[in-house]
C-alpha cells in the first residue's frame, strides 16, 4: 500500500537560532496547508492497483491552518539543542463513494468498499524533530551551523462505515457489507537527519535564513528518506523578539513492512509560514 501526501503548506522547521550562552528561544507559528493525498488500493472491477485520492474521492479538506512549535537552548555560541513539532489532522464523510476499492489496511483481513457506500475517513500526521546544532563558521555577516538529529512521524489512517470483509482475503466472490465496520492503521517512523543552517545578516534588523536536511535509512522493517529545506527572511524587533517569514519544502517517504500488512507513506509540504520568536 502506498500513501502519497502532497501538501501546499508552509512547513518551516525553524533554523537553529544563533544565541549567546545559556539562552532559551521559543518560536510559535502556523502554516496554511493545501493538501493532496493519495493511497494505492486495489480496484474490485479490474483487480489492479489504483490510486485513491483522499481529497477528491473521500472529501477530506484541502486547506487547513496548522500549528507549529519550536523550542531551543544554546549552551554557548557554538552548541545548541532544539525540538519542534507540527500536526495535520483531518476527518471527512463521503455520503456515496464513487470509486470502489479494496485494502488490507486493517492487517491480515482484506476489506472492500463498494460504490455508493457511506464512508468516514481519518488521516492524522504528527511530526516532531529533535537535534543538535554546531556553529562551525561565523563572521560579521554569516553564521553556518551543522545539524544532526531525528524526525519522528506518527501516522494514523482509518476508514469506518459501510465496509465489507472479504472471505479468506478473496474479494472476487460475494462480500457481506456491515454498516459499522472500522479499519485502522497506525505507525511510528523515526528518521535520522543531517543538515546545514545558514543565516546572512543584511543589517541590524534584517537577515536571510535557510536550511536543508536530508537522510535515508533502512533498519529492520523500516526504510525511508527525508528531504527538508527552506529559505526566507527574519526581522529583529529588539534583542529578544523576532519574526520570520519563510518558504519551505518538506518530504518524507517511509516504508513499514509489518507481519500482517505493509504501509508505504509519501507526503510533502511546501509553502509559506509565519513565526514569532522570543529569547530569554
C-alpha positions as CSV (number, residue, x, y, z in Angstrom):
1,X,0.0,0.0,0.0
2,X,1.3,3.4,-0.9
3,X,0.1,6.7,0.6
4,X,1.2,9.8,-1.3
5,X,0.6,13.0,0.6
6,X,1.1,16.4,-1.1
7,X,0.5,19.5,1.0
8,X,0.8,23.1,-0.1
9,X,1.8,24.4,3.3
10,X,4.5,26.4,5.0
11,X,6.5,23.8,6.8
12,X,9.3,25.9,8.2
13,X,11.4,23.8,10.6
14,X,12.9,27.0,12.1
15,X,16.6,27.3,11.6
16,X,18.7,26.6,14.7
17,X,18.9,30.1,16.2
18,X,22.2,31.8,16.9
19,X,22.2,32.8,20.6
20,X,24.6,33.6,23.4
21,X,25.4,31.1,26.2
22,X,22.5,29.9,28.3
23,X,19.7,31.3,26.1
24,X,16.3,29.7,25.6
25,X,14.3,30.5,22.5
26,X,10.6,29.8,21.9
27,X,9.0,30.0,18.4
28,X,5.3,29.7,17.6
29,X,3.5,30.0,14.3
30,X,1.2,28.4,11.8
31,X,1.0,27.4,8.2
32,X,-1.9,27.3,5.8
33,X,-1.8,23.9,4.0
34,X,-3.2,22.9,0.7
35,X,-3.2,19.1,0.6
36,X,-3.3,16.3,-2.0
37,X,-3.2,12.8,-0.6
38,X,-3.3,9.5,-2.5
39,X,-3.0,5.9,-1.4
40,X,-2.6,2.8,-3.5
41,X,-5.5,0.4,-3.3
42,X,-7.0,-2.4,-5.5
43,X,-9.9,-1.9,-7.9
44,X,-12.6,-4.6,-7.4
45,X,-13.6,-4.1,-11.1
46,X,-10.2,-4.8,-12.6
47,X,-8.2,-6.4,-9.7
48,X,-5.4,-3.9,-10.4
49,X,-3.7,-1.3,-8.3
50,X,-5.3,2.2,-8.4
51,X,-4.8,5.5,-6.6
52,X,-7.4,6.6,-4.1
53,X,-7.4,10.4,-3.7
54,X,-8.4,11.4,-0.2
55,X,-9.5,14.9,-1.2
56,X,-11.2,14.2,-4.5
57,X,-12.6,10.7,-3.7
58,X,-13.2,10.9,0.0
59,X,-13.7,14.7,0.5
60,X,-11.0,15.4,3.1
61,X,-10.5,19.1,3.3
62,X,-7.7,20.5,1.0
63,X,-6.9,23.6,3.1
64,X,-6.1,23.7,6.8
65,X,-4.4,26.2,9.2
66,X,-1.8,24.1,11.1
67,X,0.1,24.8,14.3
68,X,3.9,24.9,14.8
69,X,6.1,25.0,17.9
70,X,9.9,25.2,18.3
71,X,12.0,25.2,21.5
72,X,15.8,25.6,21.5
73,X,18.5,26.1,24.1
74,X,22.0,27.4,23.4
75,X,24.7,26.2,25.8
76,X,27.1,28.7,24.2
77,X,27.9,30.4,20.9
78,X,28.7,27.1,19.3
79,X,26.4,24.4,20.7
80,X,22.5,24.3,20.5
81,X,19.8,21.7,21.1
82,X,16.3,22.1,19.6
83,X,12.9,20.5,19.4
84,X,9.9,21.3,17.1
85,X,6.5,19.9,16.3
86,X,3.8,20.2,13.7
87,X,0.5,18.4,13.2
88,X,-2.1,17.7,10.4
89,X,-5.4,16.1,11.5
90,X,-8.3,15.6,9.1
91,X,-11.6,13.8,9.1
92,X,-14.3,13.6,6.4
93,X,-17.5,11.8,5.5
94,X,-18.3,10.7,1.9
95,X,-22.0,10.1,1.6
96,X,-21.7,7.9,-1.6
97,X,-18.3,6.5,-2.7
98,X,-17.9,6.8,-6.5
99,X,-14.6,4.9,-6.7
100,X,-14.9,1.4,-5.2
101,X,-11.7,-0.1,-3.7
102,X,-10.2,-2.9,-1.7
103,X,-7.5,-2.6,1.0
104,X,-5.7,-4.7,3.7
105,X,-5.1,-1.6,5.8
106,X,-6.6,-3.3,8.9
107,X,-4.0,-6.1,9.0
108,X,-4.5,-9.8,8.0
109,X,-8.0,-9.1,6.7
110,X,-8.8,-7.6,3.3
111,X,-11.8,-5.2,3.0
112,X,-13.9,-3.9,0.2
113,X,-15.7,-0.5,-0.1
114,X,-18.3,-0.7,-2.8
115,X,-19.7,2.1,-5.0
116,X,-22.4,4.0,-3.2
117,X,-21.2,3.2,0.3
118,X,-21.1,5.9,3.1
119,X,-17.5,6.1,4.4
120,X,-15.9,8.1,7.2
121,X,-12.1,8.7,6.6
122,X,-9.4,9.8,9.1
123,X,-5.8,10.9,8.3
124,X,-3.6,12.2,11.1
125,X,0.1,13.1,10.8
126,X,2.2,14.4,13.7
127,X,5.9,15.2,13.1
128,X,8.4,16.0,15.9
129,X,12.1,16.9,15.3
130,X,14.9,16.9,17.9
131,X,18.5,17.5,17.3
132,X,21.8,19.2,17.9
133,X,23.4,22.2,16.1
134,X,27.1,23.1,15.9
135,X,28.1,26.6,14.6
136,X,31.3,26.0,12.7
137,X,31.7,29.3,11.0
138,X,30.6,32.9,11.8
139,X,31.7,36.4,10.9
140,X,30.1,39.8,10.7
141,X,27.5,38.6,8.2
142,X,27.5,34.8,8.1
143,X,26.5,32.1,10.6
144,X,26.8,28.5,9.4
145,X,25.6,25.6,11.6
146,X,25.7,21.9,11.0
147,X,22.8,19.8,12.5
148,X,22.3,16.2,13.5
149,X,19.0,14.9,14.8
150,X,15.9,12.8,14.1
151,X,12.4,13.4,12.8
152,X,9.7,11.1,14.4
153,X,6.4,10.8,12.5
154,X,3.2,9.4,13.9
155,X,0.7,8.4,11.2
156,X,-2.9,7.3,11.6
157,X,-5.2,6.2,8.7
158,X,-8.7,4.9,9.2
159,X,-12.0,4.1,7.4
160,X,-15.4,3.3,9.0
161,X,-18.9,2.9,7.7
162,X,-20.4,0.5,5.1
163,X,-17.4,-1.8,4.6
164,X,-17.4,-5.5,3.7
165,X,-14.8,-8.1,4.9
166,X,-13.6,-10.4,2.1
167,X,-13.8,-14.1,2.8
168,X,-10.3,-15.6,3.2
169,X,-8.9,-12.3,1.7
170,X,-10.7,-13.3,-1.6
171,X,-12.9,-10.3,-2.7
172,X,-13.9,-11.9,-6.1
173,X,-16.9,-13.6,-4.5
174,X,-19.9,-12.2,-2.6
175,X,-18.8,-9.7,0.1
176,X,-21.2,-9.1,3.0
177,X,-21.3,-5.4,3.9
178,X,-21.6,-4.4,7.6
179,X,-22.9,-0.9,8.3
180,X,-20.5,0.0,11.1
181,X,-17.2,-1.7,10.1
182,X,-13.9,0.1,11.1
183,X,-10.4,-0.5,9.7
184,X,-7.4,1.3,11.1
185,X,-3.7,1.5,10.8
186,X,-1.1,3.5,12.8
187,X,2.7,3.6,12.5
188,X,5.6,5.4,14.2
189,X,8.6,6.1,12.0
190,X,11.9,7.6,13.3
191,X,14.1,9.2,10.6
192,X,17.6,10.5,11.4
193,X,18.7,13.6,9.6
194,X,21.8,15.7,8.9
195,X,21.7,19.2,7.6
196,X,23.1,22.7,7.3
197,X,21.6,26.0,8.6
198,X,22.7,29.4,7.2
199,X,21.9,33.0,8.2
200,X,23.2,36.1,6.4
201,X,22.8,39.4,8.2
202,X,21.9,42.2,5.9
203,X,21.8,44.9,8.6
204,X,20.9,45.2,12.3
205,X,17.3,44.3,11.7
206,X,17.1,42.1,8.6
207,X,18.6,38.6,7.9
208,X,18.2,36.0,5.3
209,X,17.8,32.5,6.7
210,X,17.7,29.0,5.3
211,X,18.4,25.4,6.0
212,X,18.5,22.0,4.3
213,X,18.3,18.5,5.8
214,X,18.4,15.0,4.2
215,X,18.7,11.4,5.2
216,X,18.0,7.8,4.1
217,X,17.6,4.9,6.5
218,X,16.9,1.2,6.3
219,X,16.8,-0.7,9.6
220,X,14.9,-4.0,10.0
221,X,11.3,-3.4,8.9
222,X,11.5,0.3,8.4
223,X,13.1,2.2,5.5
224,X,12.7,5.8,4.4
225,X,14.1,9.1,3.2
226,X,13.7,12.6,4.3
227,X,14.2,16.0,2.5
228,X,13.6,19.2,4.3
229,X,14.7,22.7,3.2
230,X,13.6,26.3,3.4
231,X,14.6,29.9,2.7
232,X,13.2,33.2,4.0
233,X,13.8,36.4,6.0
234,X,13.9,37.3,9.6
235,X,13.3,40.7,11.2
236,X,14.7,41.6,14.6
237,X,12.4,43.9,16.6
238,X,14.8,44.1,19.6
239,X,17.3,41.8,21.4
240,X,14.6,39.4,22.5
241,X,11.8,39.4,19.8
242,X,12.0,38.5,16.1
243,X,9.6,37.5,13.4
244,X,10.3,35.2,10.4
245,X,8.6,34.5,7.1
246,X,9.8,31.5,5.1
247,X,9.0,29.3,2.1
248,X,9.7,25.6,2.8
249,X,9.6,22.2,1.2
250,X,9.4,19.0,3.3
251,X,9.1,15.4,2.0
252,X,9.1,12.1,3.8
253,X,8.9,8.6,2.2
254,X,8.5,5.8,4.8
255,X,8.0,2.0,4.2
256,X,7.0,-0.2,7.1
257,X,6.9,-3.9,6.3
258,X,4.8,-5.5,9.1
259,X,3.9,-9.1,9.7
260,X,0.2,-8.5,8.9
261,X,0.2,-5.6,6.5
262,X,2.6,-3.2,4.8
263,X,2.4,0.6,4.9
264,X,4.1,2.9,2.4
265,X,3.8,6.6,3.1
266,X,5.0,9.5,0.9
267,X,3.9,13.1,1.5
268,X,5.3,16.6,1.2
269,X,4.5,20.1,2.4
270,X,5.5,23.3,0.6
271,X,4.6,26.9,1.0
272,X,4.8,30.0,3.3
273,X,4.8,30.1,7.1
274,X,5.0,32.9,9.7
275,X,6.6,32.5,13.1
276,X,7.2,34.7,16.1
277,X,10.3,34.0,18.3
278,X,11.1,35.1,21.9
279,X,14.5,34.7,23.5
280,X,15.0,34.7,27.3
